Amino acid sequence: MNKSINTTGSIFSGLFGLVVFAIGVVNTFWGNDPGFGIFLLLLSLVYFSPVTNYIKHRIGFTVPVWLKIALGIFIIWAALGVGELFDKVDLMLGNV
């Protein structure tokens, strides 16, 4: 695989992981569902290269790209629709 494509994919994966992590923090500390927030925090780890490299080294398993994309679509759908992310962000900004 081309190294520049791999690096670009790793950067996008890490950035998406940060977004999911931030959504998880918002859901954990604001609103009424901290369990969903913790679940998102754990799922965000799948998108960070050091974590995936560690998992690959320890157990020899890597999460395929198609599964990361499908998981990302599910996370965005759940956070925006079911998780009422915008309402929780408004609540968070009202506490500041």
C-alpha positions in Angstrom: 0.0 0.0 0.0 1.2 3.5 -0.8 2.7 5.1 2.4 1.0 8.5 1.7 -2.4 6.9 1.4 -1.8 5.0 4.6 -0.7 8.2 6.4 -3.6 10.2 5.1 -6.0 7.5 6.2 -4.4 7.4 9.7 -4.8 11.2 10.0 -8.5 11.1 9.0 -9.1 8.2 11.3 -7.4 10.0 14.2 -9.4 13.2 13.6 -12.7 11.2 13.4 -11.6 9.5 16.6 -11.2 12.9 18.3 -14.7 13.9 17.1 -16.2 10.7 18.5 -14.3 11.2 21.7 -15.6 14.7 22.1 -19.2 13.5 21.4 -18.6 10.9 24.1 -17.5 13.5 26.6 -20.5 15.6 25.9 -22.9 12.6 26.3 -21.1 11.4 29.5 -21.2 14.7 31.5 -24.3 16.5 30.1 -27.7 15.1 29.5 -29.3 11.9 30.9 -27.3 9.1 29.4 -23.7 8.7 30.7 -23.6 5.1 29.6 -24.0 6.0 26.0 -21.2 8.6 26.4 -18.8 6.0 27.9 -19.8 3.6 25.1 -18.8 6.3 22.5 -15.5 7.0 24.4 -14.6 3.3 24.1 -15.6 3.1 20.4 -13.5 6.2 19.7 -10.4 4.1 20.6 -10.9 2.1 17.4 -9.9 5.1 15.3 -6.6 5.9 17.0 -3.5 4.4 15.3 -1.6 3.6 18.5 -4.5 1.7 19.9 -5.1 -0.3 16.7 -1.3 -1.0 16.4 -1.3 -2.2 20.0 -4.3 -4.5 19.4 -2.7 -5.8 16.2 0.5 -6.5 18.0 -1.2 -8.2 21.0 -3.9 -10.3 19.4 -3.2 -10.1 15.7 -6.5 -8.6 14.8 -7.2 -5.4 12.9 -10.5 -3.7 12.4 -11.1 -3.5 8.6 -11.6 -0.1 7.0 -15.2 -0.9 5.9 -16.1 -1.8 9.5 -14.7 1.5 10.7 -16.7 3.4 8.1 -19.9 1.5 9.0 -19.2 2.1 12.7 -18.6 5.8 12.0 -22.0 6.1 10.2 -23.7 4.4 13.1 -22.0 6.7 15.6 -22.9 9.9 13.8 -26.5 8.7 13.3 -26.9 7.7 17.0 -25.2 10.9 18.3 -27.2 13.3 16.1 -30.6 11.5 16.1 -31.0 9.4 19.1 -28.4 11.1 21.4 -29.8 14.6 20.7 -26.2 15.9 20.5 -27.2 19.5 19.7 -29.5 19.8 22.7 -26.7 18.5 24.9 -24.2 21.0 23.5 -26.7 23.8 24.2 -27.0 22.5 27.7 -23.3 22.3 28.1 -22.8 25.9 26.8 -25.5 27.1 29.2 -23.5 25.8 32.1 -20.3 27.7 31.2 
